[in-house]
Amino acid sequence: QVHLVESGGGLVQPGGSLRLSCTASRDIFSIYNMAWYRQAPGSQRERVADITTRGTTNYADSVKGRFTISMDNAKNTVYLQMNSLKPEDTGVYFCNAARVYYGYQYWGQGTQVTVSS
């Protein structure tokens, strides 16, 4: 079992920045691919960014050049640095851990991000 705890959400004005954190209950980054998803009201959950066990990163087109995913193995924490935020970035952001090869997944409880003036 893996527990994921997100933090760092909040209210920010357009053009502002936030850094989300996702801390895992144990050392998993060598065997789990990590990702951030978001879900806006009335919309499906979408993948925003992911980072593999080898450190390869991928981003949704809508956030490329603005968001950066990274990990700190010593802290069992994955980050999502979000810059130049737009109102359409508003939603609940979820951390996801996907076990390599076996495929099962764990989710955090989510953290709300609201971009509004």
Secondary structure as UniProt FT lines:
FT   STRAND          4..7
FT   STRAND          10..12
FT   TURN            14..15
FT   STRAND          18..24
FT   TURN            29..31
FT   STRAND          32..39
FT   TURN            41..42
FT   STRAND          46..51
FT   TURN            53..54
FT   STRAND          57..59
FT   TURN            61..66
FT   STRAND          67..72
FT   HELIX           73..75
FT   STRAND          77..82
FT   HELIX           87..89
FT   STRAND          91..99
FT   TURN            100..102
FT   STRAND          105..107
FT   STRAND          111..115
//
